[in-house]
Amino acid sequence: MKADMARLKGGDSFGYGSVNKIFKTDLYMQKYNQSSSQNKILYVPFTSDKGLCGGINSGIVRDVKAIFKDNPNRSQCGLYVVGDKGSVALSRPFADVLKKGVHELATPMNYSTAAAIAHDISVVGEDYDKIILIYNKYKSAISTEITHTELMTRHRFLDVMSYGKKYNQKPDKKTSNPAIYDLYLASNFYHAMLNNLASEQSARMNAMENASKNAKEIVQKLVLEYNKARQARITMELVEIISGASAV
């Protein structure tokens, strides 16, 4: 748990939000980004490869099911699942929209691995208008929150960036914008992954603590029942001995 918290603290803000500041400060890009429809969505839910971590995985699965329930644009949406638990839970009900899944990721998570997966997501998301990351955001040792982060696909990002007027880019937009998009997607994916891993370990620690507490309570109850039965047996033997002595 301490190692995951240290990685979260050290890498949580690595490149995260830096590209979003460009869109927030350039009015031309904001207007263009809000003007077009975005019906085709690629959802990327984050789950774990292992169980015994409370409701972390089930919460994500329920959230995805709620999104797709009675969704008129279901055929235009897609799923890219991160983690074995999510792949198993979502493969049957969403076989028609499940595009790809990755699991058994190397631990500890590093930026290079996150960037590689983010690049694969960008390839799968070429036919969509936007990408939404669904993950557990770490808040405290006993509290997490399911968070949705909306991101642009590569072609959408490059189109919006071409309307930028405020910043001068060198050597030129065609060269720098693809590299900026890689940073944009990889940093957001890395941020989501670190938060989800910290939430997973926190939930697993709480689940194991509760299991240990329940096991101790069961052992105490069994010891009490054993002592009652033992005391009753000893009492019965004493009664038999006293009764036999009285008869003589």
HELIX and SHEET records of a PDB file:
HELIX    1   1 LYS A    2  GLY A   11  1                                  10    
HELIX    2   2 ASN A   20  THR A   25  1                                   6    
HELIX    3   3 LEU A   27  SER A   35  1                                   9    
HELIX    4   4 ILE A   56  PHE A   68  1                                  13    
HELIX    5   5 ARG A   74  GLN A   76  5                                   3    
HELIX    6   6 ASP A   84  SER A   91  1                                   8    
HELIX    7   7 TYR A  111  VAL A  124  1                                  14    
HELIX    8   8 GLY A  125  ASP A  127  5                                   3    
HELIX    9   9 ARG A  154  MET A  161  1                                   8    
HELIX   10  10 LYS A  173  ALA A  247  1                                  75    
SHEET    1   A 5 LEU A  98  VAL A 102  0                                        
SHEET    2   A 5 GLY A  78  VAL A  82  1                                        
SHEET    3   A 5 ILE A  41  PRO A  45  1                                        
SHEET    4   A 5 LYS A 130  SER A 140  1                                        
SHEET    5   A 5 SER A 143  MET A 152 -1                                        
END                                                                             
